[in-house]
């Protein structure tokens, strides 16, 4: 997750001015990975009978979707 705190120049050499398509692809991939993580957590949450597992999976689902939304809102101007 430390990648999300980097500036554009630290992710793609030259940043937004040099290669916005590559940066957009990178950010979109992070967004999709976070969404998949949340969906997998929801799958575990709905298919488990163990209370501690369902509680942890539910928290992971919520956090993953919040972070995905944060990434989307922070980088939507690309």
C-alpha positions as CSV (number, residue, x, y, z in Angstrom):
1,X,0.0,0.0,0.0
2,X,3.0,2.3,0.3
3,X,2.8,2.7,-3.5
4,X,-0.3,4.8,-3.1
5,X,1.6,7.5,-1.2
6,X,4.1,8.0,-3.9
7,X,4.1,11.0,-6.2
8,X,3.6,10.5,-10.0
9,X,7.3,11.0,-10.7
10,X,8.2,8.2,-8.3
11,X,5.9,5.8,-10.0
12,X,6.5,6.6,-13.7
13,X,9.7,8.3,-14.7
14,X,8.6,11.7,-15.9
15,X,5.2,11.5,-14.2
16,X,2.0,12.6,-15.7
17,X,3.6,14.9,-18.3
18,X,5.6,12.1,-19.9
19,X,3.4,9.1,-19.8
20,X,-0.2,9.5,-18.5
21,X,-1.4,6.3,-20.2
22,X,1.1,4.2,-18.3
23,X,0.3,5.9,-15.0
24,X,-3.5,5.5,-15.6
25,X,-3.0,1.8,-16.3
26,X,-1.0,1.4,-13.1
27,X,-3.6,3.2,-10.9
28,X,-6.4,1.3,-12.6
29,X,-4.6,-2.0,-11.7
30,X,-4.3,-0.9,-8.1
31,X,-8.0,0.0,-8.0
32,X,-9.0,-3.3,-9.5
33,X,-6.8,-5.3,-7.1
34,X,-8.4,-3.6,-4.2
35,X,-11.9,-4.3,-5.5
36,X,-11.0,-7.9,-6.0
37,X,-9.6,-8.1,-2.5
38,X,-12.9,-6.8,-1.1
39,X,-15.0,-9.2,-3.2
40,X,-12.9,-12.1,-2.1
41,X,-13.4,-11.0,1.5
42,X,-17.1,-10.8,0.9
43,X,-17.1,-14.4,-0.5
44,X,-15.3,-15.6,2.6
45,X,-17.7,-13.6,4.8
46,X,-20.7,-15.2,3.3
47,X,-19.4,-18.8,3.1
48,X,-17.9,-19.2,6.6
49,X,-19.5,-20.3,9.8
50,X,-16.7,-19.2,12.1
51,X,-17.6,-15.9,13.7
52,X,-14.0,-14.7,14.0
53,X,-13.3,-15.4,10.4
54,X,-16.5,-13.7,9.2
55,X,-15.8,-10.6,11.4
56,X,-12.3,-10.3,10.0
57,X,-13.4,-10.9,6.4
58,X,-16.2,-8.3,6.8
59,X,-13.6,-5.7,8.1
60,X,-11.3,-6.5,5.2
61,X,-14.2,-6.1,2.8
62,X,-15.0,-2.7,4.2
63,X,-11.4,-1.5,4.3
64,X,-10.7,-2.7,0.7
65,X,-13.7,-1.0,-0.7
66,X,-12.9,2.2,1.2
67,X,-9.3,2.2,-0.1
68,X,-10.5,1.5,-3.7
69,X,-12.8,4.5,-3.4
70,X,-10.0,6.6,-2.1
71,X,-7.7,5.6,-5.0
72,X,-10.5,6.3,-7.4
73,X,-11.2,9.8,-6.0
74,X,-7.6,10.7,-5.6
75,X,-6.5,9.8,-9.1
76,X,-9.7,10.3,-11.1
77,X,-8.3,13.4,-12.8
78,X,-5.9,11.3,-14.9
